[in-house]
Amino acid sequence: MKSKTNKTFEASLDELEKIVNLLEDGELSLEESLDLFEKGVKLTGECKKRLTQAERRIEILLKDADGEPGLEEIEADDLIAGNQPKIKKRVVFEEEDEDLF
């Protein structure tokens, strides 16, 4: 029985890149190509799932005290580098029904 190991996102992405390169080379048999393609589809699904989970975690972390999304945009480089984004407090102005004049 195969034991399933949890690869990091980066390891899965690296393996997916290698599969794409092998398939693009065109040196494999049809059966080998199909096997690699199937593995690539599975890896793509795993990567997509991890990205979705990361996105949800970020959304939760960026909510302000009222549960509203933060206003600060996050740069991808900051996320990759592990920098903590700065969150600005969201200010909501309610419209007044009274005339100002």
BANU-972060 format. One record per residue: residue in one letter; x, y, z of N, C-alpha, C, CB in turn. Coordinates in pm, whole numbers, padded with zeros to 5 digits, always signed. Glycine has a CB too. Example, Ala and Ser with C-alpha at 12.3 -4.5 7.8 and 13.67 -1.06 7.14 Angstrom:
<recs>
A+01319-00569+00780+01230-00450+00780+01320-00330+00780+01131-00447+00905;S+01285-00225+00708+01367-00106+00714+01290+00003+00787+01408-00060+00572;
</recs>
This chain:
<recs>
M+00084-00119+00000+00000+00000+00000+00088+00124+00000-00095+00000+00122;K+00052+00221-00082+00128+00346-00092+00094+00438+00023+00100+00415-00226;S+00194+00496+00084+00167+00597+00186+00168+00733+00119+00271+00590+00303;K+00066+00810+00150+00054+00942+00087+00128+01044+00173-00096+00982+00070;T+00225+01109+00113+00300+01211+00185+00246+01348+00146+00452+01201+00157;N+00244+01437+00240+00200+01573+00212+00318+01655+00166+00134+01637+00337;K+00316+01690+00038+00420+01774-00017+00384+01918+00007+00440+01747-00168;T+00485+02001+00007+00458+02144+00016+00402+02191-00118+00587+02224+00054;F+00340+02308-00117+00287+02366-00241+00401+02382-00342+00219+02502-00213;E+00514+02431-00294+00628+02456-00382+00680+02327-00444+00740+02525-00304;A+00684+02219-00365+00730+02090-00417+00633+02037-00523+00746+01988-00303;S+00504+02052-00498+00404+02009-00595+00414+02090-00723+00263+02020-00535;L+00432+02220-00709+00444+02307-00826+00570+02273-00906+00445+02454-00784;D+00679+02246-00835+00804+02208-00902+00786+02078-00980+00919+02194-00800;E+00720+01981-00918+00696+01853-00986+00605+01873-01108+00632+01751-00889;L+00507+01960-01095+00418+01989-01206+00495+02053-01323+00305+02082-01160;E+00587+02142-01292+00670+02204-01397+00754+02099-01469+00761+02312-01337;K+00809+02005-01394+00889+01898-01455+00804+01812-01548+00954+01810-01347;I+00681+01784-01505+00590+01704-01588+00560+01778-01718+00459+01673-01512;V+00531+01907-01706+00501+01987-01826+00619+01985-01922+00466+02132-01788;N+00740+02001-01870+00860+01999-01956+00877+01865-02026+00986+02031-01874;L+00854+01755-01952+00866+01623-02012+00762+01603-02123+00851+01515-01906;L+00640+01648-02096+00535+01633-02197+00563+01720-02320+00400+01669-02137;E+00617+01840-02298+00648+01928-02410+00762+01875-02496+00684+02065-02360;D+00854+01801-02435+00966+01744-02511+00917+01644-02616+01066+01676-02417;G+00808+01575-02587+00751+01482-02684+00830+01354-02703+00736+01549-02815;E+00918+01320-02611+01003+01202-02626+00943+01078-02559+01140+01229-02568;L+00828+01092-02493+00769+00981-02418+00670+00903-02505+00698+01033-02292;S+00647+00780-02465+00544+00701-02534+00407+00756-02496+00555+00549-02496;L+00308+00714-02570+00172+00759-02544+00130+00723-02402+00074+00699-02645;E+00158+00601-02362+00118+00555-02228+00189+00635-02118+00150+00404-02212;E+00319+00658-02137+00394+00739-02039+00339+00882-02033+00545+00741-02075;S+00306+00936-02148+00250+01071-02154+00116+01078-02083+00235+01115-02300;L+00032+00977-02105-00098+00975-02038-00083+00963-01887-00183+00861-02092;D+00009+00879-01843+00033+00864-01699+00081+00995-01637+00136+00753-01673;L+00174+01061-01705+00224+01190-01654+00115+01297-01658+00345+01235-01736;F+00035+01296-01764-00073+01393-01774-00171+01374-01658-00147+01379-01909;E-00206+01250-01628-00296+01220-01516-00236+01270-01384-00324+01069-01508;K-00108+01245-01365-00041+01291-01243-00042+01444-01237+00103+01236-01237;G-00020+01507-01352-00022+01653-01358-00158+01711-01324+00019+01699-01496;V-00264+01646-01370-00399+01692-01339-00423+01683-01188-00506+01609-01416;K-00379+01574-01128-00394+01558-00982-00315+01666-00906-00348+01417-00937;L-00192+01689-00950-00110+01792-00886-00172+01930-00901+00031+01791-00945;T-00229+01957-01018-00295+02085-01040-00411+02103-00943-00345+02096-01185;G-00489+01998-00924-00600+02002-00828-00552+02027-00686-00680+01873-00834;E-00443+01960-00648-00387+01979-00514-00339+02123-00495-00271+01881-00489;C-00270+02175-00596-00220+02314-00587-00335+02413-00579-00131+02346-00710;K-00436+02391-00659-00552+02480-00658-00620+02477-00521-00653+02441-00768;K-00633+02360-00465-00696+02345-00333-00615+02420-00227-00708+02195-00294;R-00484+02406-00232-00399+02476-00135-00405+02627-00150-00255+02430-00149;L-00412+02674-00275-00424+02819-00298-00557+02872-00246-00410+02850-00448;T-00663+02795-00266-00794+02835-00216-00794+02840-00063-00903+02737-00265;Q-00732+02741+00000-00722+02740+00146-00641+02859+00196-00659+02610+00195;A-00533+02890+00128-00451+03005+00167-00529+03135+00153-00322+03011+00082;E-00604+03146+00045-00686+03265+00023-00788+03282+00135-00757+03257-00114;R-00851+03175+00176-00948+03181+00286-00882+03222+00416-01018+03045+00305;R-00765+03167+00442-00693+03204+00565-00658+03352+00564-00564+03120+00580;I-00616+03403+00449-00581+03545+00438-00705+03631+00461-00520+03575+00299;E-00817+03592+00402-00940+03668+00421-00977+03675+00569-01054+03607+00341;I-00963+03565+00640-00995+03562+00782-00899+03650+00860-00991+03418+00836;L-00771+03641+00828-00671+03719+00900-00684+03869+00877-00533+03674+00860;L-00736+03908+00762-00743+04049+00727-00874+04117+00769-00725+04065+00581;K-00964+04044+00830-01088+04107+00873-01062+04196+00993-01195+04001+00907;D-01131+04309+00994-01115+04401+01106-01203+04356+01223-01150+04546+01064;A-01209+04435+01327-01282+04400+01448-01431+04379+01421-01264+04507+01554;D-01485+04444+01318-01626+04431+01285-01653+04316+01187-01678+04561+01226;G-01550+04242+01152-01565+04131+01059-01567+04172+00914-01688+04058+01090;E-01534+04298+00888-01531+04348+00750-01391+04328+00692-01572+04497+00745;P-01382+04309+00561-01249+04293+00500-01166+04419+00518-01262+04260+00350;G-01036+04400+00536-00945+04513+00547-00933+04585+00413-00807+04466+00595;L-00885+04706+00417-00877+04787+00296-00741+04782+00230-00912+04929+00328;E-00641+04730+00297-00505+04727+00246-00489+04617+00143-00404+04708+00361;E-00434+04651+00027-00404+04549-00072-00277+04476-00030-00388+04611-00214;I-00269+04349-00063-00153+04269-00028-00079+04236-00156-00194+04139+00048;E+00048+04262-00156+00132+04229-00270+00174+04083-00261+00256+04322-00277;A+00176+04014-00373+00214+03874-00376+00355+03854-00320+00206+03818-00518;D+00446+03948-00347+00582+03936-00296+00586+03936-00145+00668+04049-00350;D+00495+04013-00082+00489+04016+00064+00446+03880+00119+00393+04125+00112;L+00349+03818+00052+00302+03687+00098+00411+03582+00082+00178+03646+00021;I+00480+03586-00029+00586+03489-00054+00699+03507+00047+00640+03502-00198;A+00733+03633+00076+00841+03662+00169+00801+03641+00314+00889+03804+00150;G+00670+03622+00338+00623+03599+00474+00605+03727+00554+00719+03510+00546;N+00603+03841+00485+00583+03967+00555+00438+03979+00600+00622+04087+00466;Q+00418+04028+00720+00284+04047+00773+00225+04176+00716+00285+04051+00928;P+00112+04168+00646+00053+04290+00593+00000+04378+00704-00058+04257+00494;K+00005+04509+00681-00050+04603+00777-00196+04622+00745+00027+04739+00774;I-00279+04617+00848-00422+04629+00829-00468+04765+00877-00497+04516+00903;K-00541+04832+00794-00597+04961+00832-00738+04938+00885-00597+05060+00713;K-00774+05012+00985-00909+05001+01038-01007+05058+00937-00922+05074+01173;R-01112+04988+00917-01213+05033+00821-01303+05135+00889-01296+04913+00767;V-01322+05246+00826-01407+05352+00880-01529+05362+00790-01331+05489+00888;V-01646+05354+00852-01770+05363+00777-01842+05490+00820-01859+05236+00799;F-01878+05571+00724-01953+05692+00751-02098+05667+00713-01894+05814+00672;E-02185+05690+00809-02327+05673+00781-02383+05803+00727-02402+05630+00908;E-02472+05789+00632-02536+05907+00577-02640+05960+00677-02602+05876+00440;E-02643+06090+00689-02741+06151+00777-02860+06195+00696-02681+06270+00853;D-02977+06183+00754-03099+06223+00687-03122+06374+00697-03218+06149+00746;E-03055+06439+00790-03078+06583+00812-03006+06664+00705-03029+06625+00953;D-03067+06776+00671-03003+06869+00580-02891+06942+00654-03106+06971+00522;L-02784+06969+00587-02672+07037+00650-02692+07189+00652-02543+07003+00577;F-02785+07242+00576-02805+07387+00571-02928+07427+00645-02814+07435+00429;
</recs>
